[in-house]
Amino acid sequence: MSSFTSKVPSGKTISVRIIDSTSSINKLPVKALMGPPVPGFDLLPETGTWSFLVEHDSGRKLLFDLGIPTDWRDMAPQVADRLKNNGWGISVEKPTVEILKEQSIDATAIEAIVWSHWHWDHIGNPSTFPSSTKLIVGPGFKEEKLPAYPKNPKADVREIDFEGRDLQEITFTEQNALQIEPFRAYDYFGDGSFYLLDTPGHTVGHLAGLARTTTNPDTFIFMGGDLTHHSGELRPSPLMPLPSSIPSSYIPALCQHLSMTTACPGSIFENINSTRDRSPPTTTPFFDPTMGKDIPLAIETIKKTQQADADENVWYVFAHDRTLRGGNVELFPASANEWKQKGWREKLLWEFLADFETAAKQMKEKAESEGTKLQ
């Protein structure tokens, strides 16, 4: 059991609501993001991008990520041309600002938008917010990404997304900067309610968010952005080993397909790892990232995040976590602060194993043909 939360200074709580940005990405090859491959798991399931509304008790409000821009076809040519030709299914129903307005939250109430990073499926439409809304980015963004398009025709971010507004780059040298081992952190409100974490690798300046959702005990939602694109990049880990059995209530469809009513043996998934040279198989994540600015640094950041992920008082939610869909959790306008009391973390922790249905069936059939009893 990790004690990550013991390293976080005491502080106030903050309200968190998880917004379905109505973004959708289909037909995305797994190999484009991570490896080594798992047999039968070639395409990621349809996924969206979560946005988080973070509300301080003073009334100040932040948005962490915005999803896909509604005008994604008109993004910088460097990005738009690639998206139009890669064969993915991309759609977005409405901008986040409209989702907020439907719940009587006006754009003028948003103090700042935090981009976990600058990729097209996270930046949304900042231009739909007033110029009083700041845009917050991570360290190194300005040096690497400015000038933007169209001033720089080869740029992959647009001037329209931040022109006329305060573009604030967090450097982790500010007055409210501190160390929450193993991360550099920035205490945004200065009261321990919400931290931005330095989580580089996937991109320069990638940021995560850490929101304190309750006290006594202190619980947190860890907003992971694109630190991972699948829970199999994070789990299992030395601090979160693969269980010896997975309750059927966690992955009901898979256990049913395997004709196992109460639980699926962990050995099935252990074998999926061992046959792919993932060793030790019970404590090594199923995948490593294959897409990013600095892959070794991304893997290092994932290892740091495993310390938080293994803490029962931290709920790690990455931007494209499909397990939140289907009624598994309560979304905006509902609050997510009572996630621990409602058991959302435990319910979803190993649900991603359902993606390995084909490989799991092969492992079960192989064991049966060899007369091996699955444990």
PEMOWO-V104268 format. One record per residue. N is the residue number from 0. RES is the residue in one letter. SS is DSSP state (~ for helix, > for strand, _ for the rest). Layout:
# PEMOWO-V104268
N&RES&SS + N&RES&SS
This chain:
# PEMOWO-V104268
0&M&_ + 1&S&_ + 2&S&_ + 3&F&~ + 4&T&~ + 5&S&~ + 6&K&~ + 7&V&_ + 8&P&_ + 9&S&_ + 10&G&_ + 11&K&_ + 12&T&_ + 13&I&_ + 14&S&> + 15&V&> + 16&R&> + 17&I&> + 18&I&> + 19&D&> + 20&S&_ + 21&T&_ + 22&S&> + 23&S&> + 24&I&> + 25&N&> + 26&K&_ + 27&L&_ + 28&P&> + 29&V&~ + 30&K&~ + 31&A&~ + 32&L&_ + 33&M&> + 34&G&> + 35&P&_ + 36&P&_ + 37&V&> + 38&P&_ + 39&G&_ + 40&F&> + 41&D&_ + 42&L&> + 43&L&_ + 44&P&_ + 45&E&_ + 46&T&> + 47&G&_ + 48&T&_ + 49&W&> + 50&S&> + 51&F&> + 52&L&> + 53&V&> + 54&E&> + 55&H&_ + 56&D&_ + 57&S&_ + 58&G&_ + 59&R&_ + 60&K&> + 61&L&> + 62&L&> + 63&F&> + 64&D&_ + 65&L&_ + 66&G&> + 67&I&_ + 68&P&_ + 69&T&_ + 70&D&_ + 71&W&~ + 72&R&~ + 73&D&~ + 74&M&_ + 75&A&_ + 76&P&~ + 77&Q&~ + 78&V&~ + 79&A&~ + 80&D&~ + 81&R&~ + 82&L&~ + 83&K&~ + 84&N&~ + 85&N&_ + 86&G&_ + 87&W&_ + 88&G&> + 89&I&> + 90&S&> + 91&V&> + 92&E&_ + 93&K&_ + 94&P&_ + 95&T&~ + 96&V&~ + 97&E&~ + 98&I&~ + 99&L&~ + 100&K&~ + 101&E&_ + 102&Q&_ + 103&S&_ + 104&I&_ + 105&D&_ + 106&A&~ + 107&T&~ + 108&A&~ + 109&I&> + 110&E&> + 111&A&> + 112&I&> + 113&V&> + 114&W&_ + 115&S&_ + 116&H&_ + 117&W&_ + 118&H&_ + 119&W&_ + 120&D&_ + 121&H&_ + 122&I&> + 123&G&_ + 124&N&_ + 125&P&~ + 126&S&~ + 127&T&~ + 128&F&_ + 129&P&_ + 130&S&_ + 131&S&_ + 132&T&_ + 133&K&> + 134&L&> + 135&I&> + 136&V&> + 137&G&_ + 138&P&_ + 139&G&_ + 140&F&~ + 141&K&~ + 142&E&~ + 143&E&~ + 144&K&~ + 145&L&_ + 146&P&_ + 147&A&_ + 148&Y&> + 149&P&_ + 150&K&_ + 151&N&_ + 152&P&_ + 153&K&_ + 154&A&_ + 155&D&_ + 156&V&_ + 157&R&> + 158&E&~ + 159&I&~ + 160&D&~ + 161&F&_ + 162&E&_ + 163&G&_ + 164&R&_ + 165&D&_ + 166&L&> + 167&Q&> + 168&E&> + 169&I&_ + 170&T&_ + 171&F&_ + 172&T&_ + 173&E&_ + 174&Q&_ + 175&N&_ + 176&A&> + 177&L&> + 178&Q&> + 179&I&> + 180&E&_ + 181&P&_ + 182&F&> + 183&R&> + 184&A&> + 185&Y&> + 186&D&> + 187&Y&_ + 188&F&_ + 189&G&_ + 190&D&_ + 191&G&_ + 192&S&_ + 193&F&> + 194&Y&> + 195&L&> + 196&L&> + 197&D&> + 198&T&_ + 199&P&_ + 200&G&_ + 201&H&_ + 202&T&_ + 203&V&_ + 204&G&_ + 205&H&_ + 206&L&> + 207&A&> + 208&G&> + 209&L&> + 210&A&> + 211&R&> + 212&T&> + 213&T&> + 214&T&_ + 215&N&_ + 216&P&_ + 217&D&_ + 218&T&> + 219&F&> + 220&I&> + 221&F&> + 222&M&> + 223&G&_ + 224&G&_ + 225&D&_ + 226&L&_ + 227&T&_ + 228&H&_ + 229&H&_ + 230&S&~ + 231&G&~ + 232&E&~ + 233&L&_ + 234&R&_ + 235&P&_ + 236&S&> + 237&P&_ + 238&L&_ + 239&M&> + 240&P&_ + 241&L&_ + 242&P&_ + 243&S&_ + 244&S&> + 245&I&> + 246&P&> + 247&S&_ + 248&S&_ + 249&Y&_ + 250&I&_ + 251&P&~ + 252&A&~ + 253&L&~ + 254&C&~ + 255&Q&~ + 256&H&~ + 257&L&_ + 258&S&_ + 259&M&_ + 260&T&_ + 261&T&_ + 262&A&> + 263&C&> + 264&P&> + 265&G&~ + 266&S&~ + 267&I&~ + 268&F&~ + 269&E&~ + 270&N&~ + 271&I&~ + 272&N&~ + 273&S&~ + 274&T&_ + 275&R&_ + 276&D&_ + 277&R&_ + 278&S&_ + 279&P&_ + 280&P&_ + 281&T&_ + 282&T&_ + 283&T&_ + 284&P&_ + 285&F&_ + 286&F&_ + 287&D&> + 288&P&> + 289&T&_ + 290&M&_ + 291&G&_ + 292&K&_ + 293&D&_ + 294&I&~ + 295&P&~ + 296&L&~ + 297&A&~ + 298&I&~ + 299&E&~ + 300&T&~ + 301&I&~ + 302&K&~ + 303&K&~ + 304&T&~ + 305&Q&~ + 306&Q&~ + 307&A&~ + 308&D&~ + 309&A&_ + 310&D&_ + 311&E&_ + 312&N&_ + 313&V&> + 314&W&> + 315&Y&> + 316&V&> + 317&F&_ + 318&A&_ + 319&H&_ + 320&D&_ + 321&R&~ + 322&T&~ + 323&L&~ + 324&R&_ + 325&G&_ + 326&G&_ + 327&N&_ + 328&V&_ + 329&E&_ + 330&L&_ + 331&F&_ + 332&P&_ + 333&A&_ + 334&S&_ + 335&A&_ + 336&N&_ + 337&E&_ + 338&W&_ + 339&K&_ + 340&Q&_ + 341&K&_ + 342&G&_ + 343&W&~ + 344&R&~ + 345&E&~ + 346&K&~ + 347&L&~ + 348&L&_ + 349&W&_ + 350&E&~ + 351&F&~ + 352&L&~ + 353&A&~ + 354&D&~ + 355&F&~ + 356&E&~ + 357&T&~ + 358&A&~ + 359&A&~ + 360&K&~ + 361&Q&~ + 362&M&~ + 363&K&~ + 364&E&~ + 365&K&~ + 366&A&~ + 367&E&~ + 368&S&~ + 369&E&_ + 370&G&_ + 371&T&_ + 372&K&_ + 373&L&_ + 374&Q&_
